[in-house]
């Protein structure tokens, strides 16, 4: 959680454009706010008068205070989200009216521009009022482990049920010669012990075989997860971030993207107003390099 001056609570920014998806964005912001011990504030970057009117109406209906700014949308959003006290931002994935299932350039621009956690809400998202369960795929570099370990600690403190998932590609499945059930269980225990913060209870591990991006999206629906959590390098160039791309296009649940920071970057997260506890082990995310 981001530290704030004067003991003020951090904010989750709900970036709304006034369209129909703004309702889901505001609901999702309210759902994830307890995860960061934060309050919700809405933000609209002025494009047209009609959009501003709609944004004010949506925010008022949700009982969320709204700030309105004028300027380039992505640049203004990123600038506002960089302010001290902003713990994260929630934005809709759709490109706008009539662009169902498309990824809007505002959402794509923001997720690569800001160092804050970003929750992307798909068009037609199913958002409960309370965050009860989150899915965390495992298997990525050390920097991604560290990014996700912060969220694990916060989620446990917020009483969120965490589901760990590991996906093997078809060519990567380990072969066990003796006593396969026992060896699978031993492998799972060892995997979790190396890839989960030592300071929090260990979850059970779900295992799947297939194309990681497809299996992860399927697991979100099958496990009843309210949120998919992915660490990533903010690189959308050709051949990169396949899991993120697929999740943003196909998931029916919001996707929390955690930017991977370099080892020399300052750490900003705290837990419940106290300095963040360093984990002995860390969480990792599947297939995002």
C-alpha positions, 0 to 999 in steps of 0.5 A: 500500500502506498504511504500517504502524508498525514495518515490519509488513506490511499486511493483507488482511482476509477478512470471512467469515460461516462460510457456503460462500462463506467458502472463496472469500473466503479463497482470493481474499484469498490471491490478491490479497495479493501485489498489496498486498505484504500478509498475510491475516487473517480477520475474523468479526462475531458473529451466532450461535454456529453462524456463529462456529463455522463461521467458525473452522473455515473459517479454520483449514482455510485456515490463516488467523488469525481475529479475532471481534467482536460488534456491528452487522456493517457498522459493525464491519467498516468500523471494523476495516478503517479500522485502520492497516495494513489494505490492503484487504478481501475480502467475499462478494457473496451475501446468505447461504445460499440467496441465490445471485447476490443481493447481500447487504446486508453487502457493499453496506453495506461497499463504500459505507462504507469507504475501503479497496479492497474485493474482492467475491467472487461466489457460485460464483466461479472463483478461481485460486491466483495472480493472473495477469491483471487487466482494467481498463476505461478511461474516467472522470473524473480522480479515478478515474484517480488511484485506479486508477493506484496499482493499476496500479503495484502490479500491474506490480510484482507481475508481473500481466498487465494488460488495458486495455479501452475500450467505446464506446456505440453512439452514441459510436463515432468515424468515421475517413474515411481509412485506418481501420486506421491511424487506429484504431491511432493513436487507440489509442496516443494513448488509452493514452498519455493514460490510463496511468501513464507509469512503467509499460509500456503494455498493448495496448488492447482495444476494444468497442462496445455497452452498457459494463456488459455488454461489460465483464462479457463481456470478463472471461470472454473474456480469462481475467482473474482480477480485474476492477478498477473505480474508483467513487464509492461512489454506488449511488443510482438511475441510478448505478454501472451497471457496478459493479452489473452486475459484482457481479451477473454476473461470475464473477470477483472484482471489486476496487472502488477508492473514488475519493478527493477531491483534498484527501484524503490519499494512503495507498498506497505501493509495496513499503514506499516512498512511492508514485511519482506517475504522470504519467498515470493509469488510468481506468475505464469508465462509473462516475461 
